[in-house]
Amino acid sequence: MSLEKEPGRLPSEVTPWLGKEQSHELTGNMQLSRAARRLLADSMAKNTILAFRSDIRGFLKAGYSLPATSHQVANYLAEMHAKGRKPATISRHASSLGTWHVYMQLPSPTLSLEVKGVLKGIHRKSDGRQRQAPALRLHHLQQLLQALDLDAPRDLRDASMFCLCFYGAFRASEVVALYREDIEWRDAGIVITLRHSKTNQSGRIEQKTLPRNPAGGRCCPVTLLEAWLAWSGIRRGALYRSIDQADRVGAGRMHPVTFGNLLKKALQRANLSAEKFTTHSFRAGFITEAHLRGKSDQQIKRISGHRDQKTFERYIRLADDMHDPGNDLF
């Protein structure tokens, strides 16, 4: 079966796998029923499927065809490296191409020595270090919130998001995915139910408890959330939404990219742009701050949700190296 593509057009045999999200069809030629294809699609997170589709489109638009040979894949990965793409991104594209061939019940070219060798060479040419977001510590958060006008609706919403992201060690994608129904109010604070996350794609229910700051104020995530809900009138649905020029609250939830743009603007106002903070800096900052204040690893991981000890220790090691180095013998 040839899947040679026409100029500017995706092969018809591939489009079911790349098609509209509601089709839930990852393959077009497998002898699977519609129900089986739906279950196959549901076995992976939506973002994973979208990444697969994007990777396959990129391969085809680069002038290659499917099924692919090992030489085609190796050349494509080398081209990506020449364009400055990150090793992790290149590896993901290789994985997507391999997965496509497996689903189509075809030999995977990514298992060849050529492709494995190219990937090994790409990783060896990189310095091997994974870039990490700088930790936005508590004093940074206070400076950030101090620059916002809590009487202004947009600033109130942003302050609530930033504070919740820090104290809950949330990823940006997790915060914008929260619904009003995910918040349970208690006398001492709130319990947040997290239904999906980067490390929890199976829908396993996770809960985080955020205590109320007895003093209230700008750095209390519970107080800020109450103020935001009181102003917005949100009783159900997305917790954080857009606000138009007439101060009308939108219906849909905010996109993670929008969250990042709002943070950049707030950092500029707070004179913190030079710190190169990102949305992940809230999560890194909470872990760093909690560790340096003597919280146990178990207490921190109960909030951050870390299950991989090696990943968790990267945050802790950086915090210790900066604030309690082993060679501080002066």
N, C-alpha and C positions, 0 to 999 in steps of 0.2 A: 504493500500500500504506500503510495507516494503522497506526501503532504507538502509538495513544493508550493510555494506561495506566489500569488500574483503580485506585481508591484503595488505597494500601498494597501494591500488587503490581506487580512488573516485568512488562512485556510479554513474552509467550511467545516472540516473535520475537527478542527481545534476549537472553534468558537463556542461549542457547548461548554467546554471546560473554562473558557475565558468569558463566557457570556454574562447576562444580567444576573445580579446577585440572587434574585428570587428564584432562579431556575434550579439552584443547588446541584447542578450537574457538573461534575469534575471531568468526566470523560464522555466521549461521544460514541466510541466504537466497542466498548466493553459490553459483554452479554449480560448486563445487569438490568433488573427491573427498575422502574422509576423509584419505587420505595427503597430499593437497595442503594441507588445512587444518592438519594436524600440522606440515608443513614451514613453513607460514606462521607458526604459533605459535612454532616453534623459531627463527625468524629474529630474535626479540626476547628479551631477558632476561626471566626469570620476574618480577622486580620491576617491570619495565616493564609487563607484562601486568596485574599486580595493580594498578598505579597507574591504568591505563586503566579497569579494571573499577570501581575506587573512584570515579573521576571521573564516569563515566557514571551510576553509581548516584546520586551526589550531584545530578546534573542532573535525573534523573527524580524523585527524592524531594523536590526543590524545587518540584515541581508542573508541570514542563515535559514535553514529549513528543518522541519521535523518529519520523521525521526532524524536525529543528528548523529554524525560520526564523532569518534573521539577526537579527531583532528579539528573538527569544527568547534567543538566545545573548548578545547585547549586554546585555539586561536582567539576565540571570543573572550575567554578569561584573561588572556594576555592583553587584549585590547582594552579591557576594563581597567587593568592595572596601569597601562600606559596613560589612561585618562585620569589617573589619580583616585580611583575608587578605593574605598577602604577594604582591607583583607576580609573583614567579617562580611561585608556586603558581597564581595566576589564569591566567597564560600557559600553564601545563601543562594546566589544565582545558580551555582553548580548543583547545590542540593535540590533546587526546584526543577532543574533540567533532569536530574536523575529520577526524581519522583514522578515526573511526567512519563518517562519511559517505563517505569515500574507499573504505573496505573494503566498504561497502554499495553502491558504484557509484552514489552520489548526489552532487549538487552540494554542495560544502562551504560552509556559511554563514559560516565563519570567514574566508573570502576577501573578504567584503563590506566596503564602506567603513565601515559602521556598527560592525562588530566591530573592525576595524583601528583605527578612531578611538577607540573606548572603551579598547582596550588601550594606545594611545599616551597617552591622557589619564591612565590609571592610572599608567603609568611616569613621566610628567612630574610628577605630584603627589607621587611618592615622591622622596626625595633622591638616588636613583640609586646609593647606596653599598651594596655587598654586605657584610652582617655577616660578620666573620671571627672564628673562635675565637681567643682569646688564646693566645700561645705558652707552653707549659709547658716551661720551660728545664730544663737538667740539675740545677741546684740545687733546683728545685721537685720533680723526680723523686726526688732523694735525700731530701728532706724527707718526701715522700709515702711512700716505702718504709720510712723510719725509723719511721713511725707504725704499721706493720704488724708483727704477730707471726709470724715465719716458722715458728714451731713449731706454729701453728694452721693446719689444712688450708685453710680458706677464705682466710685471709690469704696463705698461700703461693701458692695458685692466682692470687689477684688480683695479687700482686706480680709473678708471672711474666707475666701478661697485660699489665700496665702497662709493664713493662720491655721486653717484646717489641714492644709497640705503639710505644714511643718509638724504640728503636734500629732498628726495621724500617720506620719511618715508615708504619705500617699505619693504615688506617681501621678503625673498630670492626667493621664488617661483614666485613672481611677476616680479622681475627684470630679471630673466633668461627667462621668457616667453615673454619679450618685443621683438617687431620686428621693423625693421628700419621704416616701414610704420606707426608705432605708434607715431613717433616723428614729430612734426610740429614746424618749426623754426619761431621765431618772433624776432623783433629787440631787445627786452628787455630780451629774453631768449628762452625757449622752452615750448611747451605744449605736455604732454605725455598722450596718450589715453590708458586707462586700461580697457581691455574687460572682464577680469575675475579676481576674487580675492577670498580669503578665505571667505569673507563675501558677495561676489557678484557672485553667481553661475548661475544667470539667464541670464548673458550676457548683463546686463545693462551697457551702456557706462559711464565710469567715466573718468574725465580728471584732471590732476595735472599740475600746472604751476610752473616751476622752473626758477627763474630770473638769469640773468648772473651777476656774481660778477664783478663790474666795474674795480676792480684791477686785475682781472684774477687770475692767479697763480694756485697752487696745489689744493686748496680747492674750485675751481669753477666747479660745475658739468657740466656746459655747455661747458666750455673750454676743459675739459678732454674728454668729449664725442666727441667733434669736432676733437680732436687730435687722438682719437682711430679710428674714422671712416675714417679719412684721411689716417692713416697708413694701416688699414685693407682693405680699398676699398669696404666695405660693402655698397651696394646700396639698397638691399631689403633682406627680410628674417630675421633670428634671429640676434638680436643685439649683443649678447655676445656669443662667440664660443670658441672652443678649438683651440690651436695652437700647431702644431707638432714640432719635433726637427729641421726641416728645415724652421721653421717660416712660415709654410703654415697654413692659417686659415681654420678651418673645415666648414662643411656645416650646421650641425644641431646645435640646441641650447644647451646650457650648462645645466647640471642637478643640482638641488639645493644642492645635497650632494657634488658635485664638488666645488660649491661656498663656502660651509662650510670648505672644506679642504684647499682651497686657502686662506681663511681668517685665519685659524690656522697658516699656514706657515708665513703669513704676520705679524701676531701678535708676533710670535717668533722673527722675524727680528727686530720688533719695541720694543722688550722687554716689551710686554704687555700681555704675556701669563698668568701671575699671576692674571690678572683681570677677567679671566673666561668669556670673551666676547663670544657671539655667533652671528650668522647672524641676530637674532632678536634684538641684542643690538643696531644696527643702528636705528631701528624704535623707540626703547625706548629712545635712546639718543637724537634723534631729538625732541621728545615730551617734554622730560625733559628740554633740552636746550631752546626751544622756550618758554616754560612756565616760566622758571626762567628769561628770558629776557623780560618778560612782554607781550608776545603775548596773545591775547584773546583765550578762548576755541574754539570759532567759527573759528578763523583763523587757529588754529592748526588742528582741525577736518576736515577742508576743505582740508588739505594736507594728514592727516593720514587716512581719510575715516571712522573714527569711527562713528557708529550709536548707539551703546550701551553706554549710559552715565556711567554706573557702571564700565565697562571695561576701559573706558577712564580715569575715576577718580582714578583708581589704579595707573596709571603712575603719575598723578598729586599729589596724596597723598604722594607717596614715595619721590617725588622731594621736596615737602614742608617740610616733616618730617626731611629730611636731611639738607636742606639749609635755612629753615625759620620755625623752630619748634615752636609750641605754648608755650612750656615750657622754651624757651630761655629768662629767666628773669634776667640773670646775669648783 
